[in-house]
Amino acid sequence: MSHDIAYLNQEFARFYDWSYEGPADDIPFYLGMAQRYGSPLLELGCGTGRLSIPLASAGFRITGLDISREMLAIAEGKLSREPPEVRERVCLVQGNMSDFDLQQSFCLAFIPVASFFHLHARERQVGCLTCVRKHLPPGGAIAVDLIPAEMMANQAVGVTRTVKSGVWPATGKLTRELNRKLAIDRERQCVTVEHTYTEKEFDGSEESYVFIQDYTWVTEDQMRGMLRDAGFTRIAVFGGYDLCPTSDNAHRMIFVAERP
């Protein structure tokens, strides 16, 4: 059973910025990658522009692709408040990351914050990487930020965890984000997560929004194999945004590969 519709929900998009509000650990990593490979850049799963807009502010031309019209509408609103030179560097496109043709070449493409886990079938995963390779020139690169398979497979099921709590400046309301793993299917490499957001209204009442989403993880060997099948070489994997080596204690699994 798929729960992909959760990501497309208007309210889910609204709370996305609440979840990621504050300093972003991955921005320096992508700035470094952009400086290394140059622009234009392609971000797959760009969401509300959390990365695309800062990269454009740093002087890079970037195209952000996302399947959610609601996410892109929020990104457009944020972009409209930026200076003209920043707005001119950003192109936002609604599309499917596993099957797209933008009629343009990019120096660097990247898939942040485990957005690759929204692709549940192997053919869609390979299709995504193949599409990216077609949009890169020789020497162009892809970066894919994932969570290690062991972390995905060994989460506690049925435990509700408070991810974040506080007054959201955008609304002035006390807001909480709760997370609960409903099921883990290790054979299919899929975890089903219940995301709950609560808002306390000014009259004291509380409104809750519940979304259920599937995430399909991949192992390091599987990802290396898919990158090779898609035509990438010089495949490197890192355990963090500081480009540290992978280890049993690493919290990220970041792949960087080049088109020959």
C-alpha positions as YAML, in Angstrom:
chain: A
units: angstrom
residues:
- id: 1
  name: MET
  ca: [0.00, 0.00, 0.00]
- id: 2
  name: SER
  ca: [1.39, 3.39, -1.02]
- id: 3
  name: HIS
  ca: [0.95, 6.62, 0.90]
- id: 4
  name: ASP
  ca: [2.62, 8.91, -1.66]
- id: 5
  name: ILE
  ca: [-0.39, 11.24, -1.60]
- id: 6
  name: ALA
  ca: [0.72, 12.61, 1.79]
- id: 7
  name: TYR
  ca: [3.60, 14.50, 0.20]
- id: 8
  name: LEU
  ca: [1.20, 16.17, -2.24]
- id: 9
  name: ASN
  ca: [-1.14, 17.43, 0.49]
- id: 10
  name: GLN
  ca: [-1.42, 21.20, 0.87]
- id: 11
  name: GLU
  ca: [-1.12, 21.08, 4.66]
- id: 12
  name: PHE
  ca: [1.92, 18.78, 4.47]
- id: 13
  name: ALA
  ca: [3.59, 21.38, 2.24]
- id: 14
  name: ARG
  ca: [2.69, 24.14, 4.70]
- id: 15
  name: PHE
  ca: [4.41, 22.36, 7.58]
- id: 16
  name: TYR
  ca: [7.51, 21.51, 5.54]
- id: 17
  name: ASP
  ca: [9.14, 24.85, 6.36]
- id: 18
  name: TRP
  ca: [8.28, 24.38, 10.03]
- id: 19
  name: SER
  ca: [10.15, 21.09, 10.00]
- id: 20
  name: TYR
  ca: [13.24, 22.54, 8.33]
- id: 21
  name: GLU
  ca: [13.18, 26.06, 9.77]
- id: 22
  name: GLY
  ca: [16.50, 27.22, 11.17]
- id: 23
  name: PRO
  ca: [20.15, 26.70, 10.21]
- id: 24
  name: ALA
  ca: [20.60, 24.05, 7.52]
- id: 25
  name: ASP
  ca: [23.60, 21.75, 7.94]
- id: 26
  name: ASP
  ca: [23.60, 20.77, 4.28]
- id: 27
  name: ILE
  ca: [23.78, 24.24, 2.68]
- id: 28
  name: PRO
  ca: [27.60, 24.54, 3.04]
- id: 29
  name: PHE
  ca: [27.95, 21.10, 1.44]
- id: 30
  name: TYR
  ca: [25.93, 22.08, -1.63]
- id: 31
  name: LEU
  ca: [27.67, 25.44, -1.87]
- id: 32
  name: GLY
  ca: [30.98, 23.60, -1.95]
- id: 33
  name: MET
  ca: [29.72, 21.20, -4.60]
- id: 34
  name: ALA
  ca: [28.38, 24.09, -6.69]
- id: 35
  name: GLN
  ca: [31.70, 25.90, -6.45]
- id: 36
  name: ARG
  ca: [33.49, 22.74, -7.56]
- id: 37
  name: TYR
  ca: [31.29, 21.88, -10.55]
- id: 38
  name: GLY
  ca: [29.74, 25.26, -11.44]
- id: 39
  name: SER
  ca: [26.27, 26.17, -12.59]
- id: 40
  name: PRO
  ca: [23.63, 25.66, -13.79]
- id: 41
  name: LEU
  ca: [22.46, 23.35, -11.02]
- id: 42
  name: LEU
  ca: [19.54, 20.94, -10.89]
- id: 43
  name: GLU
  ca: [17.79, 20.11, -7.62]
- id: 44
  name: LEU
  ca: [15.38, 17.16, -7.64]
- id: 45
  name: GLY
  ca: [12.79, 17.28, -4.87]
- id: 46
  name: CYS
  ca: [13.34, 21.00, -4.32]
- id: 47
  name: GLY
  ca: [10.30, 21.35, -2.04]
- id: 48
  name: THR
  ca: [9.70, 24.93, -0.94]
- id: 49
  name: GLY
  ca: [13.05, 26.24, -2.14]
- id: 50
  name: ARG
  ca: [14.95, 25.63, 1.10]
- id: 51
  name: LEU
  ca: [18.18, 24.99, -0.85]
- id: 52
  name: SER
  ca: [17.45, 26.45, -4.28]
- id: 53
  name: ILE
  ca: [16.97, 30.00, -3.06]
- id: 54
  name: PRO
  ca: [20.15, 30.20, -0.91]
- id: 55
  name: LEU
  ca: [22.17, 28.74, -3.77]
- id: 56
  name: ALA
  ca: [20.71, 31.33, -6.15]
- id: 57
  name: SER
  ca: [21.50, 34.04, -3.58]
- id: 58
  name: ALA
  ca: [25.11, 32.83, -3.69]
- id: 59
  name: GLY
  ca: [25.19, 33.48, -7.44]
- id: 60
  name: PHE
  ca: [24.36, 30.09, -8.94]
- id: 61
  name: ARG
  ca: [21.72, 29.47, -11.60]
- id: 62
  name: ILE
  ca: [19.46, 26.62, -10.54]
- id: 63
  name: THR
  ca: [16.41, 24.66, -11.70]
- id: 64
  name: GLY
  ca: [14.31, 23.11, -8.97]
- id: 65
  name: LEU
  ca: [12.01, 20.20, -9.86]
- id: 66
  name: ASP
  ca: [9.30, 18.85, -7.56]
- id: 67
  name: ILE
  ca: [6.17, 16.76, -8.05]
- id: 68
  name: SER
  ca: [4.14, 18.79, -5.54]
- id: 69
  name: ARG
  ca: [2.36, 21.84, -6.91]
- id: 70
  name: GLU
  ca: [1.71, 22.93, -3.32]
- id: 71
  name: MET
  ca: [5.41, 22.86, -2.43]
- id: 72
  name: LEU
  ca: [6.29, 24.83, -5.55]
- id: 73
  name: ALA
  ca: [3.61, 27.45, -4.82]
- id: 74
  name: ILE
  ca: [5.25, 28.12, -1.45]
- id: 75
  name: ALA
  ca: [8.66, 28.30, -3.14]
- id: 76
  name: GLU
  ca: [7.30, 30.80, -5.67]
- id: 77
  name: GLY
  ca: [5.96, 32.96, -2.84]
- id: 78
  name: LYS
  ca: [9.32, 32.94, -1.07]
- id: 79
  name: LEU
  ca: [11.14, 33.64, -4.31]
- id: 80
  name: SER
  ca: [8.90, 36.65, -5.04]
- id: 81
  name: ARG
  ca: [10.34, 38.36, -1.96]
- id: 82
  name: GLU
  ca: [13.92, 37.97, -3.18]
- id: 83
  name: PRO
  ca: [15.86, 40.61, -5.16]
- id: 84
  name: PRO
  ca: [15.36, 40.53, -8.96]
- id: 85
  name: GLU
  ca: [18.82, 39.10, -9.62]
- id: 86
  name: VAL
  ca: [18.08, 36.13, -7.35]
- id: 87
  name: ARG
  ca: [14.66, 35.50, -8.92]
- id: 88
  name: GLU
  ca: [16.24, 35.48, -12.37]
- id: 89
  name: ARG
  ca: [18.60, 32.66, -11.38]
- id: 90
  name: VAL
  ca: [15.83, 30.26, -10.29]
- id: 91
  name: CYS
  ca: [13.53, 28.18, -12.49]
- id: 92
  name: LEU
  ca: [10.92, 26.04, -10.70]
- id: 93
  name: VAL
  ca: [9.37, 23.10, -12.58]
- id: 94
  name: GLN
  ca: [6.65, 20.65, -11.61]
- id: 95
  name: GLY
  ca: [7.68, 17.16, -12.64]
- id: 96
  name: ASN
  ca: [8.45, 13.58, -11.68]
- id: 97
  name: MET
  ca: [12.09, 12.99, -10.71]
- id: 98
  name: SER
  ca: [12.02, 9.48, -12.15]
- id: 99
  name: ASP
  ca: [10.96, 10.60, -15.65]
- id: 100
  name: PHE
  ca: [11.75, 14.11, -16.85]
- id: 101
  name: ASP
  ca: [13.26, 15.91, -19.84]
- id: 102
  name: LEU
  ca: [14.20, 19.54, -19.24]
- id: 103
  name: GLN
  ca: [15.94, 20.09, -22.60]
- id: 104
  name: GLN
  ca: [18.94, 21.53, -20.78]
- id: 105
  name: SER
  ca: [22.33, 20.47, -19.48]
- id: 106
  name: PHE
  ca: [23.45, 20.96, -15.87]
- id: 107
  name: CYS
  ca: [26.90, 20.87, -14.29]
- id: 108
  name: LEU
  ca: [25.64, 19.42, -11.02]
- id: 109
  name: ALA
  ca: [22.42, 17.66, -10.02]
- id: 110
  name: PHE
  ca: [21.51, 16.76, -6.47]
- id: 111
  name: ILE
  ca: [18.77, 15.00, -4.52]
- id: 112
  name: PRO
  ca: [18.73, 16.26, -0.90]
- id: 113
  name: VAL
  ca: [17.42, 14.96, 2.46]
- id: 114
  name: ALA
  ca: [16.64, 11.40, 1.35]
- id: 115
  name: SER
  ca: [14.04, 12.52, -1.21]
- id: 116
  name: PHE
  ca: [15.24, 9.54, -3.26]
- id: 117
  name: PHE
  ca: [13.35, 7.34, -0.76]
- id: 118
  name: HIS
  ca: [10.06, 8.55, -2.30]
- id: 119
  name: LEU
  ca: [10.86, 6.27, -5.26]
- id: 120
  name: HIS
  ca: [9.62, 2.82, -4.28]
- id: 121
  name: ALA
  ca: [10.27, 0.66, -7.35]
- id: 122
  name: ARG
  ca: [13.77, -0.18, -8.56]
- id: 123
  name: GLU
  ca: [12.89, 0.83, -12.13]
- id: 124
  name: ARG
  ca: [11.88, 4.30, -10.88]
- id: 125
  name: GLN
  ca: [15.10, 4.61, -8.88]
- id: 126
  name: VAL
  ca: [17.26, 3.67, -11.86]
- id: 127
  name: GLY
  ca: [15.05, 5.81, -14.11]
- id: 128
  name: CYS
  ca: [15.74, 8.84, -11.95]
- id: 129
  name: LEU
  ca: [19.51, 8.35, -12.07]
- id: 130
  name: THR
  ca: [19.40, 7.68, -15.82]
- id: 131
  name: CYS
  ca: [17.43, 10.88, -16.41]
- id: 132
  name: VAL
  ca: [19.98, 12.82, -14.40]
- id: 133
  name: ARG
  ca: [22.89, 11.35, -16.37]
- id: 134
  name: LYS
  ca: [21.24, 12.45, -19.64]
- id: 135
  name: HIS
  ca: [21.11, 16.01, -18.30]
- id: 136
  name: LEU
  ca: [24.82, 16.15, -17.40]
- id: 137
  name: PRO
  ca: [27.82, 16.84, -19.63]
- id: 138
  name: PRO
  ca: [30.96, 14.71, -19.37]
- id: 139
  name: GLY
  ca: [32.51, 15.52, -16.01]
- id: 140
  name: GLY
  ca: [29.17, 16.62, -14.56]
- id: 141
  name: ALA
  ca: [28.18, 15.18, -11.20]
- id: 142
  name: ILE
  ca: [25.27, 13.96, -9.14]
- id: 143
  name: ALA
  ca: [25.03, 14.12, -5.33]
- id: 144
  name: VAL
  ca: [22.45, 12.02, -3.49]
- id: 145
  name: ASP
  ca: [21.92, 12.49, 0.26]
- id: 146
  name: LEU
  ca: [20.53, 9.38, 1.96]
- id: 147
  name: ILE
  ca: [20.09, 7.88, 5.42]
- id: 148
  name: PRO
  ca: [22.11, 4.69, 6.03]
- id: 149
  name: ALA
  ca: [20.16, 1.49, 5.53]
- id: 150
  name: GLU
  ca: [20.91, 0.19, 9.04]
- id: 151
  name: MET
  ca: [19.36, 3.31, 10.59]
- id: 152
  name: MET
  ca: [16.26, 2.95, 8.43]
- id: 153
  name: ALA
  ca: [15.83, -0.75, 9.15]
- id: 154
  name: ASN
  ca: [16.31, -0.62, 12.92]
- id: 155
  name: GLN
  ca: [13.97, 2.13, 14.06]
- id: 156
  name: ALA
  ca: [11.55, 1.59, 16.94]
- id: 157
  name: VAL
  ca: [8.03, 0.81, 15.73]
- id: 158
  name: GLY
  ca: [5.01, 2.24, 17.55]
- id: 159
  name: VAL
  ca: [6.93, 4.83, 19.59]
- id: 160
  name: THR
  ca: [5.73, 8.43, 19.26]
- id: 161
  name: ARG
  ca: [8.58, 10.91, 19.28]
- id: 162
  name: THR
  ca: [8.36, 14.70, 19.51]
- id: 163
  name: VAL
  ca: [10.57, 16.02, 16.74]
- id: 164
  name: LYS
  ca: [10.04, 19.71, 17.35]
- id: 165
  name: SER
  ca: [7.93, 21.98, 19.53]
- id: 166
  name: GLY
  ca: [7.65, 25.75, 19.83]
- id: 167
  name: VAL
  ca: [5.93, 28.90, 18.60]
- id: 168
  name: TRP
  ca: [6.09, 29.12, 14.82]
- id: 169
  name: PRO
  ca: [6.89, 32.76, 13.96]
- id: 170
  name: ALA
  ca: [5.01, 32.46, 10.66]
- id: 171
  name: THR
  ca: [1.71, 31.80, 12.48]
- id: 172
  name: GLY
  ca: [2.35, 32.81, 16.08]
- id: 173
  name: LYS
  ca: [0.91, 29.46, 17.14]
- id: 174
  name: LEU
  ca: [2.42, 26.81, 19.39]
- id: 175
  name: THR
  ca: [3.25, 24.02, 16.96]
- id: 176
  name: ARG
  ca: [4.46, 20.46, 17.48]
- id: 177
  name: GLU
  ca: [5.77, 17.84, 15.12]
- id: 178
  name: LEU
  ca: [5.34, 14.19, 16.16]
- id: 179
  name: ASN
  ca: [6.80, 11.17, 14.44]
- id: 180
  name: ARG
  ca: [5.79, 7.51, 14.77]
- id: 181
  name: LYS
  ca: [6.98, 4.52, 12.78]
- id: 182
  name: LEU
  ca: [3.93, 2.38, 11.97]
- id: 183
  name: ALA
  ca: [5.69, -0.51, 10.25]
- id: 184
  name: ILE
  ca: [9.05, -1.63, 8.88]
- id: 185
  name: ASP
  ca: [9.19, -4.14, 6.03]
- id: 186
  name: ARG
  ca: [12.83, -5.20, 5.85]
- id: 187
  name: GLU
  ca: [12.27, -7.44, 2.83]
- id: 188
  name: ARG
  ca: [10.82, -4.56, 0.80]
- id: 189
  name: GLN
  ca: [13.16, -2.10, 2.55]
- id: 190
  name: CYS
  ca: [10.23, 0.17, 3.34]
- id: 191
  name: VAL
  ca: [9.25, 2.06, 6.48]
- id: 192
  name: THR
  ca: [5.80, 3.58, 6.99]
- id: 193
  name: VAL
  ca: [5.83, 6.77, 9.04]
- id: 194
  name: GLU
  ca: [3.01, 8.72, 10.64]
- id: 195
  name: HIS
  ca: [3.77, 12.44, 10.69]
- id: 196
  name: THR
  ca: [1.51, 14.46, 13.02]
- id: 197
  name: TYR
  ca: [1.52, 18.24, 13.26]
- id: 198
  name: THR
  ca: [-0.48, 20.02, 15.94]
- id: 199
  name: GLU
  ca: [-1.30, 23.72, 16.19]
- id: 200
  name: LYS
  ca: [-2.68, 25.35, 19.31]
- id: 201
  name: GLU
  ca: [-5.18, 28.01, 18.30]
- id: 202
  name: PHE
  ca: [-5.38, 31.35, 20.06]
- id: 203
  name: ASP
  ca: [-8.64, 30.30, 21.75]
- id: 204
  name: GLY
  ca: [-6.83, 27.35, 23.36]
- id: 205
  name: SER
  ca: [-8.19, 24.67, 21.04]
- id: 206
  name: GLU
  ca: [-5.81, 22.38, 19.18]
- id: 207
  name: GLU
  ca: [-5.88, 21.25, 15.55]
- id: 208
  name: SER
  ca: [-4.06, 18.13, 14.39]
- id: 209
  name: TYR
  ca: [-2.95, 17.14, 10.89]
- id: 210
  name: VAL
  ca: [-1.90, 13.52, 10.33]
- id: 211
  name: PHE
  ca: [-0.03, 12.25, 7.27]
- id: 212
  name: ILE
  ca: [1.18, 8.72, 6.54]
- id: 213
  name: GLN
  ca: [4.13, 8.33, 4.21]
- id: 214
  name: ASP
  ca: [6.17, 5.38, 2.91]
- id: 215
  name: TYR
  ca: [9.95, 5.61, 2.50]
- id: 216
  name: THR
  ca: [11.94, 2.98, 0.61]
- id: 217
  name: TRP
  ca: [15.59, 2.83, 1.55]
- id: 218
  name: VAL
  ca: [18.57, 1.42, -0.35]
- id: 219
  name: THR
  ca: [21.83, -0.09, 0.81]
- id: 220
  name: GLU
  ca: [25.24, 1.27, -0.12]
- id: 221
  name: ASP
  ca: [25.88, -1.64, -2.49]
- id: 222
  name: GLN
  ca: [22.49, -1.22, -4.16]
- id: 223
  name: MET
  ca: [23.06, 2.50, -4.71]
- id: 224
  name: ARG
  ca: [26.53, 1.94, -6.11]
- id: 225
  name: GLY
  ca: [25.11, -0.65, -8.50]
- id: 226
  name: MET
  ca: [22.30, 1.63, -9.68]
- id: 227
  name: LEU
  ca: [24.71, 4.51, -10.25]
- id: 228
  name: ARG
  ca: [26.94, 2.24, -12.33]
- id: 229
  name: ASP
  ca: [23.92, 0.92, -14.28]
- id: 230
  name: ALA
  ca: [22.86, 4.51, -14.98]
- id: 231
  name: GLY
  ca: [26.28, 5.28, -16.45]
- id: 232
  name: PHE
  ca: [28.12, 6.99, -13.59]
- id: 233
  name: THR
  ca: [31.74, 6.47, -12.58]
- id: 234
  name: ARG
  ca: [34.11, 7.74, -9.86]
- id: 235
  name: ILE
  ca: [31.51, 6.93, -7.23]
- id: 236
  name: ALA
  ca: [32.35, 8.18, -3.73]
- id: 237
  name: VAL
  ca: [30.31, 7.86, -0.54]
- id: 238
  name: PHE
  ca: [30.58, 10.02, 2.57]
- id: 239
  name: GLY
  ca: [29.20, 9.77, 6.09]
- id: 240
  name: GLY
  ca: [28.35, 13.44, 6.55]
- id: 241
  name: TYR
  ca: [28.14, 16.90, 5.02]
- id: 242
  name: ASP
  ca: [31.75, 17.52, 6.03]
- id: 243
  name: LEU
  ca: [32.77, 14.74, 3.61]
- id: 244
  name: CYS
  ca: [33.89, 12.48, 6.44]
- id: 245
  name: PRO
  ca: [34.31, 8.76, 5.62]
- id: 246
  name: THR
  ca: [31.41, 6.39, 6.11]
- id: 247
  name: SER
  ca: [31.34, 4.42, 9.34]
- id: 248
  name: ASP
  ca: [28.98, 2.34, 11.45]
- id: 249
  name: ASN
  ca: [28.10, 5.51, 13.38]
- id: 250
  name: ALA
  ca: [27.48, 7.75, 10.36]
- id: 251
  name: HIS
  ca: [24.08, 9.47, 10.18]
- id: 252
  name: ARG
  ca: [24.22, 10.20, 6.45]
- id: 253
  name: MET
  ca: [25.15, 8.23, 3.33]
- id: 254
  name: ILE
  ca: [26.02, 10.80, 0.67]
- id: 255
  name: PHE
  ca: [26.92, 9.64, -2.81]
- id: 256
  name: VAL
  ca: [28.83, 11.77, -5.30]
- id: 257
  name: ALA
  ca: [29.36, 10.35, -8.79]
- id: 258
  name: GLU
  ca: [30.40, 11.75, -12.16]
- id: 259
  name: ARG
  ca: [29.38, 11.19, -15.76]
- id: 260
  name: PRO
  ca: [32.41, 10.03, -17.76]
...
